[in-house]
Amino acid sequence: MKMAKTKVKDVISVMEKIAPSCLAMEDDKIGLQVGGEDINVDAILICLDVTEDVLDEAKEKGTDLIIAHHPLIYQPLQELIFSKPPGSVIQKAVSSNISIYIAHTNLDVASGGVNDALIETLRQDWKIKKIEPLLPIKDKPECGLGKLVLLEEGKDFNEFVLTTKNKLCAQNVRVTKVKNTKIDTIALCGGSCREVVYPAWQKKAELLITGELPYHSLLEAKSLGLSVIEAGHYETEVIVLPFLKEMLEKELKEKGWEGKILISKICTKPYLTENLI
């Protein structure tokens, strides 16, 4: 008996298991944003951002579905102009029969999501005593925004900076150093995490490793005595893609899917990586 084709809705069902939509923050724009649930899926491309370059890559590699972290459509559309994004991206996706699915803050807080991937990437020689969500979700306390990590042995601030730069390939790390003491309690949060500054301090974190903070949030952290390493929004989130690929492959292969999952090779980071003179 011939096995039924895997469709977009089947992949969505698996994504609901990996990063349930109920975990997303209120008003977050997640789920299927372009395409149809009954389209057959032989290949998937996963990425951080959906740009025209990423669409070109998806088309070239013969993928039917893009799974992205950042929403393509976030604000309500007042117009759909094909000469500028997101209209240009939507047009290219539709004309290429490529669907687009978004897992945003639900992937941030899910077990095995962005912040767990950040810990796994950075931990190196850390002797970890305890890990817990920084802002746990009420009905799912094992999940939450950010992570609090307690180490068995404290480390020097500069060690954390060096590890962060090397493990995340972060060339433009920004730091705020408050104390010279050894640090054994760390808060981590990929992307932009102004919401975690005060909770991190409340839980006695001495260091926050994150993607970026607004100016006034950084001032708040400094006034609270919380050192900060800003490693870049892109750098602290793109590291989840290999973890997501592994989870997807495992779940889909158990269902008999024989397709392929690819990680986008397009760097969508909007900043220059070189220092200009």
Secondary structure as UniProt FT lines:
FT   HELIX           8..18
FT   HELIX           21..23
FT   TURN            26..27
FT   STRAND          31..34
FT   TURN            37..38
FT   STRAND          43..47
FT   HELIX           52..60
FT   TURN            61..62
FT   STRAND          65..68
FT   TURN            82..83
FT   TURN            85..86
FT   HELIX           87..95
FT   TURN            96..97
FT   STRAND          99..102
FT   HELIX           105..109
FT   TURN            111..112
FT   HELIX           114..122
FT   TURN            124..125
FT   STRAND          128..137
FT   TURN            138..139
FT   STRAND          140..155
FT   HELIX           157..167
FT   TURN            168..169
FT   STRAND          174..176
FT   STRAND          183..192
FT   HELIX           194..196
FT   HELIX           197..202
FT   TURN            203..204
FT   STRAND          207..212
FT   HELIX           215..224
FT   STRAND          227..230
FT   HELIX           233..237
FT   TURN            238..239
FT   HELIX           240..254
FT   TURN            255..256
FT   STRAND          260..263
//
